[in-house]
Amino acid sequence: MVETNFLVIGSGVAGLTLAVKLASTFPNKRVTIVTKSNESESNTKYAQGGVAAVFNAEEDSFQKHIIDTLQAGDGLCDKKVVEMVIKEGPKRLYELMEWGARFDRDTSGKVALGREGGHSEDRVLHHKDMTGFEIERALLEKAHQLSNVILLPHHFAVDLITEHHLLDAKTDRISCYGAYVMDQISGNIITIKSDTTTLAAGGLGQVYGHTTNPAVATGDGIAMAYRAKARIKDMEFIQFHPTALYDGKEGASFLISEAVRGFGALLRNGKGERFMLRYDPRAELASRDIVSRAIDSELKKLGDTCVYLDCTHLNIAEFEHEFPTISETCKSKGIILSKDWIPVVPAAHYVCGGVEVDVHGRTSVLNLFACGECSRTGLHGANRLASNSLLEALVYAHNIFEYHCKYSLSSSTISIPYWNDEGVVFLEEHKILQKKIKKLQKLMRRYVGILRSNAELQKASTELDKLYVETERLYQKHKLNTSLCELRNMVNVAHMIIDQSLSRTENRGGYFNMDNLIKKTKSYGKIDH
Ligand code: SIN
């Protein structure tokens, strides 16, 4: 049994920011961060574009950023949350800079601002095309300087500890007491008891297989919260990034940042036509949902497997300076930017929903908080505005920290049982897990993608039910390992995506169901593309 004051699950921008703030302010308290894989492996590390915030007061304003966010969110954002996050944003970024995060500067020394889809002004702070990497570096450096931060890499949070695990507990509200955590090297399950627990466990792109997310993005935080009976919302809003590099392979896909379109790259279909103007007057810089659906429609019309990003008219030396990682990756694939177009397709990128939290980051479970991609704050609504996610993570990590400063949460005296895995056996055949993961990913790509229909969602639901039963059987009978836990989590989050999709009766933002379109056509007599 390990006891800690603050347990943080996840080591991306949200988790590290919170941990650093708590540890600096409460030097006598222990902040334990558990994270699967290496300490820096997170969605944050792969964020290329940057952080959206108002830094150019002459051209830009909070009001403009608020309007852009609300417009992208298609009527489902919480306006108060949007206002709060956008107004707090610059303060959180200055703080991050003080901690050593470096953002690109223009020749006059001012922060250089990029443009991405859905933004009416240049407002994306970035570090070349490695913004997340740089933020992660600075935060880890800071965390390592604090002796009361205990960072446990290769530790996988299996389940949150709640009344469910306490046989004699009587309560009308579920509370969280910490988590059961697997040491991924030894396979042992550790009981971590904590005064408060924060989920900062990132996204779930791996549910689709074809994703811009790294292998660790398996929806663990949302799945754990769901099993702990926390409220989960807006899971139908999966954001597909329009431009993942197409290399004909299944699986994780390299991102070609939206900032590349902000820099002037054009989208062309297989016939070489610049098609985006037919879909939206903002063309390549329309919001992501619109661009992804437009690409999907072009691919279906022409029977193609990819569209193209044309950079040939751009200043390539400048491009290489701005986007060194993208340029290098293209070069390694034999793509010469001055004459070749970059083949791209949409890929699963971000979940706009997640564990529902209030403005302090509190979930519906007592002493359980959430921030970052696994949380649903109300900022993104039906579709996240580009580069608003790192911003949200910074602001909510701060809000959770402030809440902890105001209300000191005392240790519970409750006794927590150890993990019981009596009678389980080692899983001999690991391939079975990989097979099931592949099956799940295929099902999600095929039936729960950019365009959905009720019949396909039902089909997915039926298939998933079978997979759920098989997975639970494996989970109950075998000693845990990472793939088994990830499969179980992915089955849970897939279930939420499908279920909440079936409950949505109108198309909004990133959610598009053909049956809702037909309904709308019937009532209004027009097709709304
Ligand atoms: C990108 O660089 O295109 C991704 C940024 C984001 O998802 O906000």
Residues whose N, C-alpha, C, O or C-beta is under 5 A from the ligand:
A	BS01	SIN	Q48 G49 G50 I256 S257 E258 A259 A386 S387 N388
